[in-house]
Amino acid sequence: MLSDNNRQKSLKRRFLLILGVTAFISFCLLGLMIIFWDNMLPNLSKIQKIGFGIIIIVYALVRFSRLLKKDPYEQ
C-alpha cells in the first residue's frame, strides 16, 4: 500500500512537469542571452537589456515555483 508521499504521478502531471522544466530552462537562457549577447536587441541600452533579462529570469522562477506547488484538488 502506497502512502500519499510515495504515490506515482499521473501521466498528465509528468508531462506538465517536463514541459514546465523545459519552459523554465528556455526562459532562463533567453534572459541570459538578452543580458550577455550584444547583438540581441541592439536598440536598447545596456541597463535596459540587463533589466529586461532580469525580469524574464524572475518570470521563469515564478513559473517554476508555481509548477512545484501542489494542487490541493489533485488526487
N, CA, C and O atoms as a Tripos MOL2 file, in Angstrom:
@<TRIPOS>MOLECULE
protein
  300   299    75     0     0
PROTEIN
NO_CHARGES

@<TRIPOS>ATOM
      1 N           0.8400   -1.1650    0.0000 N.3       1 MET1
      2 CA          0.0000    0.0000    0.0000 C.3       1 MET1
      3 C           0.8940    1.2410    0.0000 C.2       1 MET1
      4 O           1.8340    1.3270    0.7900 O.2       1 MET1
      5 N           0.6070    2.1990   -0.8800 N.am      2 LEU2
      6 CA          1.4300    3.3920   -1.0030 C.3       2 LEU2
      7 C           0.8130    4.5420   -0.2220 C.2       2 LEU2
      8 O          -0.4040    4.7310   -0.2330 O.2       2 LEU2
      9 N           1.6480    5.2970    0.4460 N.am      3 SER3
     10 CA          1.1620    6.4830    1.1330 C.3       3 SER3
     11 C           1.0780    7.6390    0.1390 C.2       3 SER3
     12 O           1.4780    7.4960   -1.0170 O.2       3 SER3
     13 N           0.5610    8.7780    0.5850 N.am      4 ASP4
     14 CA          0.4110    9.9360   -0.2990 C.3       4 ASP4
     15 C           1.7540   10.4530   -0.8090 C.2       4 ASP4
     16 O           1.8320   10.9670   -1.9250 O.2       4 ASP4
     17 N           2.7980   10.3240   -0.0160 N.am      5 ASN5
     18 CA          4.1060   10.8300   -0.4210 C.3       5 ASN5
     19 C           4.7560    9.9740   -1.4930 C.2       5 ASN5
     20 O           5.5570   10.4750   -2.2820 O.2       5 ASN5
     21 N           4.4240    8.6970   -1.5330 N.am      6 ASN6
     22 CA          5.0770    7.7770   -2.4530 C.3       6 ASN6
     23 C           4.2390    7.4380   -3.6790 C.2       6 ASN6
     24 O           4.6380    6.5910   -4.4780 O.2       6 ASN6
     25 N           3.0910    8.0770   -3.8430 N.am      7 ARG7
     26 CA          2.2350    7.7780   -4.9890 C.3       7 ARG7
     27 C           2.9010    8.2230   -6.2790 C.2       7 ARG7
     28 O           3.5620    9.2600   -6.3290 O.2       7 ARG7
     29 N           2.7160    7.4280   -7.3120 N.am      8 GLN8
     30 CA          3.2980    7.7550   -8.6110 C.3       8 GLN8
     31 C           2.4630    8.8480   -9.2720 C.2       8 GLN8
     32 O           1.2350    8.8530   -9.1780 O.2       8 GLN8
     33 N           3.1490    9.7710   -9.9390 N.am      9 LYS9
     34 CA          2.4580   10.8620  -10.6110 C.3       9 LYS9
     35 C           1.7490   10.3480  -11.8510 C.2       9 LYS9
     36 O           2.1910    9.3970  -12.4960 O.2       9 LYS9
     37 N           0.6390   10.9990  -12.1680 N.am     10 SER10
     38 CA         -0.0900   10.6080  -13.3650 C.3      10 SER10
     39 C           0.7090   11.0090  -14.6010 C.2      10 SER10
     40 O           1.6490   11.8000  -14.5210 O.2      10 SER10
     41 N           0.3230   10.4570  -15.7310 N.am     11 LEU11
     42 CA          0.9990   10.7580  -16.9880 C.3      11 LEU11
     43 C           0.8660   12.2390  -17.3330 C.2      11 LEU11
     44 O           1.8140   12.8570  -17.8190 O.2      11 LEU11
     45 N          -0.3000   12.7980  -17.0830 N.am     12 LYS12
     46 CA         -0.5280   14.2300  -17.3410 C.3      12 LYS12
     47 C           0.3890   15.0800  -16.4690 C.2      12 LYS12
     48 O           0.9900   16.0400  -16.9510 O.2      12 LYS12
     49 N           0.4970   14.7360  -15.2010 N.am     13 ARG13
     50 CA          1.3370   15.5050  -14.2660 C.3      13 ARG13
     51 C           2.8120   15.4160  -14.6660 C.2      13 ARG13
     52 O           3.5320   16.4130  -14.5990 O.2      13 ARG13
     53 N           3.2620   14.2350  -15.0800 N.am     14 ARG14
     54 CA          4.6570   14.0860  -15.5250 C.3      14 ARG14
     55 C           4.9230   14.9020  -16.7760 C.2      14 ARG14
     56 O           5.9610   15.5530  -16.8890 O.2      14 ARG14
     57 N           3.9790   14.8700  -17.7250 N.am     15 PHE15
     58 CA          4.1360   15.6320  -18.9570 C.3      15 PHE15
     59 C           4.2130   17.1220  -18.6580 C.2      15 PHE15
     60 O           5.0650   17.8190  -19.2090 O.2      15 PHE15
     61 N           3.3280   17.6220  -17.7870 N.am     16 LEU16
     62 CA          3.3390   19.0390  -17.4380 C.3      16 LEU16
     63 C           4.6150   19.4180  -16.6930 C.2      16 LEU16
     64 O           5.1040   20.5380  -16.8380 O.2      16 LEU16
     65 N           5.1590   18.4960  -15.8980 N.am     17 LEU17
     66 CA          6.4170   18.7690  -15.2100 C.3      17 LEU17
     67 C           7.5600   18.9080  -16.2140 C.2      17 LEU17
     68 O           8.3670   19.8320  -16.1140 O.2      17 LEU17
     69 N           7.6290   17.9970  -17.1770 N.am     18 ILE18
     70 CA          8.6820   18.0680  -18.2000 C.3      18 ILE18
     71 C           8.5360   19.3360  -19.0300 C.2      18 ILE18
     72 O           9.5260   20.0040  -19.3310 O.2      18 ILE18
     73 N           7.3000   19.6660  -19.4010 N.am     19 LEU19
     74 CA          7.0480   20.8830  -20.1680 C.3      19 LEU19
     75 C           7.4160   22.1280  -19.3640 C.2      19 LEU19
     76 O           7.9840   23.0750  -19.9090 O.2      19 LEU19
     77 N           7.0980   22.1290  -18.0890 N.am     20 GLY20
     78 CA          7.4300   23.2570  -17.2190 C.3      20 GLY20
     79 C           8.9230   23.4360  -17.0260 C.2      20 GLY20
     80 O           9.4170   24.5630  -17.0220 O.2      20 GLY20
     81 N           9.6450   22.3420  -16.8670 N.am     21 VAL21
     82 CA         11.1090   22.4200  -16.7160 C.3      21 VAL21
     83 C          11.7410   22.9210  -18.0090 C.2      21 VAL21
     84 O          12.6860   23.7100  -17.9800 O.2      21 VAL21
     85 N          11.2130   22.4600  -19.1490 N.am     22 THR22
     86 CA         11.7150   22.9320  -20.4410 C.3      22 THR22
     87 C          11.4670   24.4230  -20.6080 C.2      22 THR22
     88 O          12.3420   25.1490  -21.0800 O.2      22 THR22
     89 N          10.2840   24.8830  -20.2270 N.am     23 ALA23
     90 CA          9.9710   26.3190  -20.3130 C.3      23 ALA23
     91 C          10.8690   27.1220  -19.3730 C.2      23 ALA23
     92 O          11.3290   28.2060  -19.7310 O.2      23 ALA23
     93 N          11.1210   26.5960  -18.1720 N.am     24 PHE24
     94 CA         11.9960   27.2740  -17.2150 C.3      24 PHE24
     95 C          13.4050   27.4490  -17.7820 C.2      24 PHE24
     96 O          13.9780   28.5370  -17.7170 O.2      24 PHE24
     97 N          13.9480   26.3860  -18.3290 N.am     25 ILE25
     98 CA         15.2940   26.4450  -18.9080 C.3      25 ILE25
     99 C          15.3190   27.4090  -20.0980 C.2      25 ILE25
    100 O          16.2680   28.1750  -20.2610 O.2      25 ILE25
    101 N          14.2740   27.3660  -20.9230 N.am     26 SER26
    102 CA         14.2200   28.2410  -22.0970 C.3      26 SER26
    103 C          14.1490   29.7020  -21.6960 C.2      26 SER26
    104 O          14.8570   30.5300  -22.2690 O.2      26 SER26
    105 N          13.3080   30.0390  -20.7200 N.am     27 PHE27
    106 CA         13.1980   31.4270  -20.2860 C.3      27 PHE27
    107 C          14.4950   31.9070  -19.6330 C.2      27 PHE27
    108 O          14.9050   33.0480  -19.8420 O.2      27 PHE27
    109 N          15.1400   31.0500  -18.8500 N.am     28 CYS28
    110 CA         16.4160   31.4450  -18.2420 C.3      28 CYS28
    111 C          17.4760   31.6970  -19.3080 C.2      28 CYS28
    112 O          18.2260   32.6700  -19.2250 O.2      28 CYS28
    113 N          17.5380   30.8280  -20.3030 N.am     29 LEU29
    114 CA         18.5010   31.0350  -21.3970 C.3      29 LEU29
    115 C          18.1900   32.3030  -22.1830 C.2      29 LEU29
    116 O          19.1060   33.0300  -22.5700 O.2      29 LEU29
    117 N          16.9110   32.5760  -22.4230 N.am     30 LEU30
    118 CA         16.5400   33.8000  -23.1230 C.3      30 LEU30
    119 C          16.9610   35.0410  -22.3280 C.2      30 LEU30
    120 O          17.4900   35.9970  -22.8950 O.2      30 LEU30
    121 N          16.7230   35.0190  -21.0190 N.am     31 GLY31
    122 CA         17.1390   36.1430  -20.1770 C.3      31 GLY31
    123 C          18.6450   36.3440  -20.1960 C.2      31 GLY31
    124 O          19.1230   37.4750  -20.2720 O.2      31 GLY31
    125 N          19.3950   35.2470  -20.1280 N.am     32 LEU32
    126 CA         20.8600   35.3540  -20.1690 C.3      32 LEU32
    127 C          21.3520   35.8130  -21.5410 C.2      32 LEU32
    128 O          22.3210   36.5660  -21.6350 O.2      32 LEU32
    129 N          20.6850   35.3600  -22.6010 N.am     33 MET33
    130 CA         21.0630   35.8100  -23.9450 C.3      33 MET33
    131 C          20.8380   37.3090  -24.0890 C.2      33 MET33
    132 O          21.6720   38.0080  -24.6650 O.2      33 MET33
    133 N          19.7300   37.8040  -23.5770 N.am     34 ILE34
    134 CA         19.4550   39.2420  -23.6640 C.3      34 ILE34
    135 C          20.4890   40.0280  -22.8850 C.2      34 ILE34
    136 O          20.9210   41.0920  -23.3280 O.2      34 ILE34
    137 N          20.8880   39.5240  -21.7430 N.am     35 ILE35
    138 CA         21.8570   40.2590  -20.9160 C.3      35 ILE35
    139 C          23.2540   40.2540  -21.5430 C.2      35 ILE35
    140 O          23.9070   41.2960  -21.6020 O.2      35 ILE35
    141 N          23.7140   39.1000  -22.0070 N.am     36 PHE36
    142 CA         25.1200   38.9810  -22.3910 C.3      36 PHE36
    143 C          25.4080   39.0310  -23.8880 C.2      36 PHE36
    144 O          26.5540   39.2660  -24.2710 O.2      36 PHE36
    145 N          24.4270   38.8210  -24.7360 N.am     37 TRP37
    146 CA         24.6710   38.8060  -26.1780 C.3      37 TRP37
    147 C          24.4470   40.2140  -26.7180 C.2      37 TRP37
    148 O          23.3330   40.7350  -26.6600 O.2      37 TRP37
    149 N          25.5010   40.8270  -27.2400 N.am     38 ASP38
    150 CA         25.4320   42.2160  -27.6670 C.3      38 ASP38
    151 C          24.5550   42.4260  -28.9030 C.2      38 ASP38
    152 O          23.9730   43.4990  -29.0590 O.2      38 ASP38
    153 N          24.4500   41.4370  -29.7750 N.am     39 ASN39
    154 CA         23.6420   41.5890  -30.9780 C.3      39 ASN39
    155 C          22.1490   41.3830  -30.7350 C.2      39 ASN39
    156 O          21.3410   41.6380  -31.6280 O.2      39 ASN39
    157 N          21.7790   40.9350  -29.5640 N.am     40 MET40
    158 CA         20.3690   40.7310  -29.2350 C.3      40 MET40
    159 C          19.7960   42.0680  -28.7630 C.2      40 MET40
    160 O          20.3250   42.6750  -27.8320 O.2      40 MET40
    161 N          18.7340   42.5180  -29.3910 N.am     41 LEU41
    162 CA         18.0900   43.7990  -29.0820 C.3      41 LEU41
    163 C          19.0960   44.9560  -29.0860 C.2      41 LEU41
    164 O          19.3290   45.5700  -28.0450 O.2      41 LEU41
    165 N          19.6900   45.2570  -30.2340 N.am     42 PRO42
    166 CA         20.7420   46.2750  -30.2840 C.3      42 PRO42
    167 C          20.2480   47.6950  -30.0330 C.2      42 PRO42
    168 O          21.0600   48.5730  -29.7440 O.2      42 PRO42
    169 N          18.9460   47.9510  -30.1330 N.am     43 ASN43
    170 CA         18.4520   49.3130  -29.9370 C.3      43 ASN43
    171 C          18.2170   49.6650  -28.4720 C.2      43 ASN43
    172 O          17.8450   50.8000  -28.1730 O.2      43 ASN43
    173 N          18.4230   48.7290  -27.5510 N.am     44 LEU44
    174 CA         18.2820   49.0070  -26.1220 C.3      44 LEU44
    175 C          19.6510   49.2910  -25.5030 C.2      44 LEU44
    176 O          20.6700   48.7510  -25.9350 O.2      44 LEU44
    177 N          19.6510   50.1520  -24.4820 N.am     45 SER45
    178 CA         20.9000   50.4090  -23.7670 C.3      45 SER45
    179 C          21.2480   49.1930  -22.9060 C.2      45 SER45
    180 O          20.4240   48.2990  -22.7130 O.2      45 SER45
    181 N          22.4600   49.1740  -22.4010 N.am     46 LYS46
    182 CA         22.9260   48.0420  -21.5930 C.3      46 LYS46
    183 C          22.0890   47.8930  -20.3220 C.2      46 LYS46
    184 O          21.7610   46.7760  -19.9210 O.2      46 LYS46
    185 N          21.7480   49.0090  -19.6950 N.am     47 ILE47
    186 CA         20.9390   48.9660  -18.4660 C.3      47 ILE47
    187 C          19.5510   48.3950  -18.7650 C.2      47 ILE47
    188 O          19.0320   47.6010  -17.9800 O.2      47 ILE47
    189 N          18.9480   48.7860  -19.8810 N.am     48 GLN48
    190 CA         17.6370   48.2790  -20.2540 C.3      48 GLN48
    191 C          17.6880   46.7880  -20.5610 C.2      48 GLN48
    192 O          16.7800   46.0410  -20.1940 O.2      48 GLN48
    193 N          18.7530   46.3570  -21.2350 N.am     49 LYS49
    194 CA         18.9040   44.9390  -21.5450 C.3      49 LYS49
    195 C          19.0610   44.1150  -20.2710 C.2      49 LYS49
    196 O          18.4780   43.0370  -20.1560 O.2      49 LYS49
    197 N          19.8350   44.6060  -19.3250 N.am     50 ILE50
    198 CA         20.0120   43.8960  -18.0560 C.3      50 ILE50
    199 C          18.6930   43.8160  -17.3040 C.2      50 ILE50
    200 O          18.3370   42.7630  -16.7740 O.2      50 ILE50
    201 N          17.9710   44.9240  -17.2560 N.am     51 GLY51
    202 CA         16.6760   44.9320  -16.5710 C.3      51 GLY51
    203 C          15.6810   43.9890  -17.2100 C.2      51 GLY51
    204 O          14.9820   43.2560  -16.5100 O.2      51 GLY51
    205 N          15.6080   43.9980  -18.5360 N.am     52 PHE52
    206 CA         14.6810   43.1230  -19.2450 C.3      52 PHE52
    207 C          15.0670   41.6560  -19.0470 C.2      52 PHE52
    208 O          14.1950   40.8090  -18.8520 O.2      52 PHE52
    209 N          16.3570   41.3540  -19.0940 N.am     53 GLY53
    210 CA         16.8150   39.9880  -18.8640 C.3      53 GLY53
    211 C          16.4930   39.5040  -17.4600 C.2      53 GLY53
    212 O          16.0970   38.3530  -17.2750 O.2      53 GLY53
    213 N          16.6570   40.3690  -16.4740 N.am     54 ILE54
    214 CA         16.3510   40.0030  -15.0880 C.3      54 ILE54
    215 C          14.8560   39.7650  -14.9160 C.2      54 ILE54
    216 O          14.4530   38.8450  -14.2040 O.2      54 ILE54
    217 N          14.0290   40.5900  -15.5650 N.am     55 ILE55
    218 CA         12.5810   40.3960  -15.4860 C.3      55 ILE55
    219 C          12.1830   39.0420  -16.0620 C.2      55 ILE55
    220 O          11.3360   38.3530  -15.4960 O.2      55 ILE55
    221 N          12.7860   38.6590  -17.1780 N.am     56 ILE56
    222 CA         12.4740   37.3640  -17.7880 C.3      56 ILE56
    223 C          12.9200   36.2140  -16.8890 C.2      56 ILE56
    224 O          12.2060   35.2180  -16.7670 O.2      56 ILE56
    225 N          14.0820   36.3340  -16.2620 N.am     57 ILE57
    226 CA         14.5640   35.2740  -15.3610 C.3      57 ILE57
    227 C          13.6780   35.1740  -14.1210 C.2      57 ILE57
    228 O          13.3870   34.0690  -13.6620 O.2      57 ILE57
    229 N          13.2440   36.3060  -13.5720 N.am     58 VAL58
    230 CA         12.3270   36.2790  -12.4180 C.3      58 VAL58
    231 C          11.0040   35.6420  -12.8170 C.2      58 VAL58
    232 O          10.4230   34.8810  -12.0420 O.2      58 VAL58
    233 N          10.5190   35.9460  -14.0250 N.am     59 TYR59
    234 CA          9.2980   35.3180  -14.5180 C.3      59 TYR59
    235 C           9.4610   33.7940  -14.6020 C.2      59 TYR59
    236 O           8.5460   33.0470  -14.2580 O.2      59 TYR59
    237 N          10.6220   33.3460  -15.0580 N.am     60 ALA60
    238 CA         10.8800   31.9100  -15.1350 C.3      60 ALA60
    239 C          10.8570   31.2860  -13.7450 C.2      60 ALA60
    240 O          10.3180   30.1930  -13.5700 O.2      60 ALA60
    241 N          11.4250   31.9500  -12.7720 N.am     61 LEU61
    242 CA         11.4280   31.4340  -11.3990 C.3      61 LEU61
    243 C          10.0170   31.3660  -10.8250 C.2      61 LEU61
    244 O           9.6760   30.4120  -10.1260 O.2      61 LEU61
    245 N           9.1970   32.3730  -11.1160 N.am     62 VAL62
    246 CA          7.8150   32.3690  -10.6290 C.3      62 VAL62
    247 C           7.0340   31.2200  -11.2580 C.2      62 VAL62
    248 O           6.2920   30.5190  -10.5690 O.2      62 VAL62
    249 N           7.1980   31.0270  -12.5540 N.am     63 ARG63
    250 CA          6.5190   29.9090  -13.2300 C.3      63 ARG63
    251 C           6.9600   28.5760  -12.6540 C.2      63 ARG63
    252 O           6.1330   27.6880  -12.4440 O.2      63 ARG63
    253 N           8.2600   28.4230  -12.3940 N.am     64 PHE64
    254 CA          8.7800   27.1660  -11.8650 C.3      64 PHE64
    255 C           8.2670   26.9190  -10.4490 C.2      64 PHE64
    256 O           7.9360   25.7850  -10.1020 O.2      64 PHE64
    257 N           8.1990   27.9630   -9.6300 N.am     65 SER65
    258 CA          7.6980   27.7810   -8.2630 C.3      65 SER65
    259 C           6.2210   27.4150   -8.2750 C.2      65 SER65
    260 O           5.7850   26.6260   -7.4380 O.2      65 SER65
    261 N           5.4420   27.9620   -9.1970 N.am     66 ARG66
    262 CA          4.0290   27.5950   -9.3050 C.3      66 ARG66
    263 C           3.8670   26.1730   -9.8160 C.2      66 ARG66
    264 O           2.8910   25.4960   -9.4920 O.2      66 ARG66
    265 N           4.8200   25.7260  -10.6080 N.am     67 LEU67
    266 CA          4.7820   24.3550  -11.1180 C.3      67 LEU67
    267 C           4.9720   23.3470   -9.9890 C.2      67 LEU67
    268 O           4.3380   22.2920   -9.9790 O.2      67 LEU67
    269 N           5.8380   23.6720   -9.0470 N.am     68 LEU68
    270 CA          6.1390   22.7570   -7.9400 C.3      68 LEU68
    271 C           5.0900   22.7860   -6.8400 C.2      68 LEU68
    272 O           5.0260   21.8750   -6.0140 O.2      68 LEU68
    273 N           4.2620   23.8390   -6.8250 N.am     69 LYS69
    274 CA          3.2260   23.9450   -5.8050 C.3      69 LYS69
    275 C           2.2000   22.8410   -5.9980 C.2      69 LYS69
    276 O           1.7280   22.6190   -7.1130 O.2      69 LYS69
    277 N           1.8600   22.1600   -4.9420 N.am     70 LYS70
    278 CA          0.9240   21.0300   -5.0250 C.3      70 LYS70
    279 C          -0.4950   21.5530   -5.1450 C.2      70 LYS70
    280 O          -0.9050   22.4540   -4.4140 O.2      70 LYS70
    281 N          -1.2320   20.9800   -6.0700 N.am     71 ASP71
    282 CA         -2.6310   21.3230   -6.2680 C.3      71 ASP71
    283 C          -3.4570   20.6640   -5.1760 C.2      71 ASP71
    284 O          -3.4060   19.4410   -5.0390 O.2      71 ASP71
    285 N          -4.2220   21.4290   -4.3890 N.am     72 PRO72
    286 CA         -4.9810   20.8110   -3.2830 C.3      72 PRO72
    287 C          -6.1170   19.9170   -3.7810 C.2      72 PRO72
    288 O          -6.5880   19.0550   -3.0400 O.2      72 PRO72
    289 N          -6.5610   20.1090   -5.0200 N.am     73 TYR73
    290 CA         -7.6770   19.3230   -5.5400 C.3      73 TYR73
    291 C          -7.2230   18.0800   -6.2760 C.2      73 TYR73
    292 O          -8.0470   17.2450   -6.6480 O.2      73 TYR73
    293 N          -5.9220   17.9460   -6.4920 N.am     74 GLU74
    294 CA         -5.4120   16.7730   -7.2040 C.3      74 GLU74
    295 C          -5.4290   15.5640   -6.2940 C.2      74 GLU74
    296 O          -5.0950   15.6560   -5.1130 O.2      74 GLU74
    297 N          -5.8140   14.4450   -6.8440 N.am     75 GLN75
    298 CA         -5.9150   13.2370   -6.0270 C.3      75 GLN75
    299 C          -4.7430   12.3420   -6.2190 C.2      75 GLN75
    300 O          -4.6710   11.2790   -5.6030 O.2      75 GLN75
@<TRIPOS>BOND
     1     1     2 1
     2     2     3 1
     3     3     4 2
     4     3     5 am
     5     5     6 1
     6     6     7 1
     7     7     8 2
     8     7     9 am
     9     9    10 1
    10    10    11 1
    11    11    12 2
    12    11    13 am
    13    13    14 1
    14    14    15 1
    15    15    16 2
    16    15    17 am
    17    17    18 1
    18    18    19 1
    19    19    20 2
    20    19    21 am
    21    21    22 1
    22    22    23 1
    23    23    24 2
    24    23    25 am
    25    25    26 1
    26    26    27 1
    27    27    28 2
    28    27    29 am
    29    29    30 1
    30    30    31 1
    31    31    32 2
    32    31    33 am
    33    33    34 1
    34    34    35 1
    35    35    36 2
    36    35    37 am
    37    37    38 1
    38    38    39 1
    39    39    40 2
    40    39    41 am
    41    41    42 1
    42    42    43 1
    43    43    44 2
    44    43    45 am
    45    45    46 1
    46    46    47 1
    47    47    48 2
    48    47    49 am
    49    49    50 1
    50    50    51 1
    51    51    52 2
    52    51    53 am
    53    53    54 1
    54    54    55 1
    55    55    56 2
    56    55    57 am
    57    57    58 1
    58    58    59 1
    59    59    60 2
    60    59    61 am
    61    61    62 1
    62    62    63 1
    63    63    64 2
    64    63    65 am
    65    65    66 1
    66    66    67 1
    67    67    68 2
    68    67    69 am
    69    69    70 1
    70    70    71 1
    71    71    72 2
    72    71    73 am
    73    73    74 1
    74    74    75 1
    75    75    76 2
    76    75    77 am
    77    77    78 1
    78    78    79 1
    79    79    80 2
    80    79    81 am
    81    81    82 1
    82    82    83 1
    83    83    84 2
    84    83    85 am
    85    85    86 1
    86    86    87 1
    87    87    88 2
    88    87    89 am
    89    89    90 1
    90    90    91 1
    91    91    92 2
    92    91    93 am
    93    93    94 1
    94    94    95 1
    95    95    96 2
    96    95    97 am
    97    97    98 1
    98    98    99 1
    99    99   100 2
   100    99   101 am
   101   101   102 1
   102   102   103 1
   103   103   104 2
   104   103   105 am
   105   105   106 1
   106   106   107 1
   107   107   108 2
   108   107   109 am
   109   109   110 1
   110   110   111 1
   111   111   112 2
   112   111   113 am
   113   113   114 1
   114   114   115 1
   115   115   116 2
   116   115   117 am
   117   117   118 1
   118   118   119 1
   119   119   120 2
   120   119   121 am
   121   121   122 1
   122   122   123 1
   123   123   124 2
   124   123   125 am
   125   125   126 1
   126   126   127 1
   127   127   128 2
   128   127   129 am
   129   129   130 1
   130   130   131 1
   131   131   132 2
   132   131   133 am
   133   133   134 1
   134   134   135 1
   135   135   136 2
   136   135   137 am
   137   137   138 1
   138   138   139 1
   139   139   140 2
   140   139   141 am
   141   141   142 1
   142   142   143 1
   143   143   144 2
   144   143   145 am
   145   145   146 1
   146   146   147 1
   147   147   148 2
   148   147   149 am
   149   149   150 1
   150   150   151 1
   151   151   152 2
   152   151   153 am
   153   153   154 1
   154   154   155 1
   155   155   156 2
   156   155   157 am
   157   157   158 1
   158   158   159 1
   159   159   160 2
   160   159   161 am
   161   161   162 1
   162   162   163 1
   163   163   164 2
   164   163   165 am
   165   165   166 1
   166   166   167 1
   167   167   168 2
   168   167   169 am
   169   169   170 1
   170   170   171 1
   171   171   172 2
   172   171   173 am
   173   173   174 1
   174   174   175 1
   175   175   176 2
   176   175   177 am
   177   177   178 1
   178   178   179 1
   179   179   180 2
   180   179   181 am
   181   181   182 1
   182   182   183 1
   183   183   184 2
   184   183   185 am
   185   185   186 1
   186   186   187 1
   187   187   188 2
   188   187   189 am
   189   189   190 1
   190   190   191 1
   191   191   192 2
   192   191   193 am
   193   193   194 1
   194   194   195 1
   195   195   196 2
   196   195   197 am
   197   197   198 1
   198   198   199 1
   199   199   200 2
   200   199   201 am
   201   201   202 1
   202   202   203 1
   203   203   204 2
   204   203   205 am
   205   205   206 1
   206   206   207 1
   207   207   208 2
   208   207   209 am
   209   209   210 1
   210   210   211 1
   211   211   212 2
   212   211   213 am
   213   213   214 1
   214   214   215 1
   215   215   216 2
   216   215   217 am
   217   217   218 1
   218   218   219 1
   219   219   220 2
   220   219   221 am
   221   221   222 1
   222   222   223 1
   223   223   224 2
   224   223   225 am
   225   225   226 1
   226   226   227 1
   227   227   228 2
   228   227   229 am
   229   229   230 1
   230   230   231 1
   231   231   232 2
   232   231   233 am
   233   233   234 1
   234   234   235 1
   235   235   236 2
   236   235   237 am
   237   237   238 1
   238   238   239 1
   239   239   240 2
   240   239   241 am
   241   241   242 1
   242   242   243 1
   243   243   244 2
   244   243   245 am
   245   245   246 1
   246   246   247 1
   247   247   248 2
   248   247   249 am
   249   249   250 1
   250   250   251 1
   251   251   252 2
   252   251   253 am
   253   253   254 1
   254   254   255 1
   255   255   256 2
   256   255   257 am
   257   257   258 1
   258   258   259 1
   259   259   260 2
   260   259   261 am
   261   261   262 1
   262   262   263 1
   263   263   264 2
   264   263   265 am
   265   265   266 1
   266   266   267 1
   267   267   268 2
   268   267   269 am
   269   269   270 1
   270   270   271 1
   271   271   272 2
   272   271   273 am
   273   273   274 1
   274   274   275 1
   275   275   276 2
   276   275   277 am
   277   277   278 1
   278   278   279 1
   279   279   280 2
   280   279   281 am
   281   281   282 1
   282   282   283 1
   283   283   284 2
   284   283   285 am
   285   285   286 1
   286   286   287 1
   287   287   288 2
   288   287   289 am
   289   289   290 1
   290   290   291 1
   291   291   292 2
   292   291   293 am
   293   293   294 1
   294   294   295 1
   295   295   296 2
   296   295   297 am
   297   297   298 1
   298   298   299 1
   299   299   300 2
@<TRIPOS>SUBSTRUCTURE
     1 MET1         2 RESIDUE 1 A MET
     2 LEU2         6 RESIDUE 1 A LEU
     3 SER3        10 RESIDUE 1 A SER
     4 ASP4        14 RESIDUE 1 A ASP
     5 ASN5        18 RESIDUE 1 A ASN
     6 ASN6        22 RESIDUE 1 A ASN
     7 ARG7        26 RESIDUE 1 A ARG
     8 GLN8        30 RESIDUE 1 A GLN
     9 LYS9        34 RESIDUE 1 A LYS
    10 SER10       38 RESIDUE 1 A SER
    11 LEU11       42 RESIDUE 1 A LEU
    12 LYS12       46 RESIDUE 1 A LYS
    13 ARG13       50 RESIDUE 1 A ARG
    14 ARG14       54 RESIDUE 1 A ARG
    15 PHE15       58 RESIDUE 1 A PHE
    16 LEU16       62 RESIDUE 1 A LEU
    17 LEU17       66 RESIDUE 1 A LEU
    18 ILE18       70 RESIDUE 1 A ILE
    19 LEU19       74 RESIDUE 1 A LEU
    20 GLY20       78 RESIDUE 1 A GLY
    21 VAL21       82 RESIDUE 1 A VAL
    22 THR22       86 RESIDUE 1 A THR
    23 ALA23       90 RESIDUE 1 A ALA
    24 PHE24       94 RESIDUE 1 A PHE
    25 ILE25       98 RESIDUE 1 A ILE
    26 SER26      102 RESIDUE 1 A SER
    27 PHE27      106 RESIDUE 1 A PHE
    28 CYS28      110 RESIDUE 1 A CYS
    29 LEU29      114 RESIDUE 1 A LEU
    30 LEU30      118 RESIDUE 1 A LEU
    31 GLY31      122 RESIDUE 1 A GLY
    32 LEU32      126 RESIDUE 1 A LEU
    33 MET33      130 RESIDUE 1 A MET
    34 ILE34      134 RESIDUE 1 A ILE
    35 ILE35      138 RESIDUE 1 A ILE
    36 PHE36      142 RESIDUE 1 A PHE
    37 TRP37      146 RESIDUE 1 A TRP
    38 ASP38      150 RESIDUE 1 A ASP
    39 ASN39      154 RESIDUE 1 A ASN
    40 MET40      158 RESIDUE 1 A MET
    41 LEU41      162 RESIDUE 1 A LEU
    42 PRO42      166 RESIDUE 1 A PRO
    43 ASN43      170 RESIDUE 1 A ASN
    44 LEU44      174 RESIDUE 1 A LEU
    45 SER45      178 RESIDUE 1 A SER
    46 LYS46      182 RESIDUE 1 A LYS
    47 ILE47      186 RESIDUE 1 A ILE
    48 GLN48      190 RESIDUE 1 A GLN
    49 LYS49      194 RESIDUE 1 A LYS
    50 ILE50      198 RESIDUE 1 A ILE
    51 GLY51      202 RESIDUE 1 A GLY
    52 PHE52      206 RESIDUE 1 A PHE
    53 GLY53      210 RESIDUE 1 A GLY
    54 ILE54      214 RESIDUE 1 A ILE
    55 ILE55      218 RESIDUE 1 A ILE
    56 ILE56      222 RESIDUE 1 A ILE
    57 ILE57      226 RESIDUE 1 A ILE
    58 VAL58      230 RESIDUE 1 A VAL
    59 TYR59      234 RESIDUE 1 A TYR
    60 ALA60      238 RESIDUE 1 A ALA
    61 LEU61      242 RESIDUE 1 A LEU
    62 VAL62      246 RESIDUE 1 A VAL
    63 ARG63      250 RESIDUE 1 A ARG
    64 PHE64      254 RESIDUE 1 A PHE
    65 SER65      258 RESIDUE 1 A SER
    66 ARG66      262 RESIDUE 1 A ARG
    67 LEU67      266 RESIDUE 1 A LEU
    68 LEU68      270 RESIDUE 1 A LEU
    69 LYS69      274 RESIDUE 1 A LYS
    70 LYS70      278 RESIDUE 1 A LYS
    71 ASP71      282 RESIDUE 1 A ASP
    72 PRO72      286 RESIDUE 1 A PRO
    73 TYR73      290 RESIDUE 1 A TYR
    74 GLU74      294 RESIDUE 1 A GLU
    75 GLN75      298 RESIDUE 1 A GLN
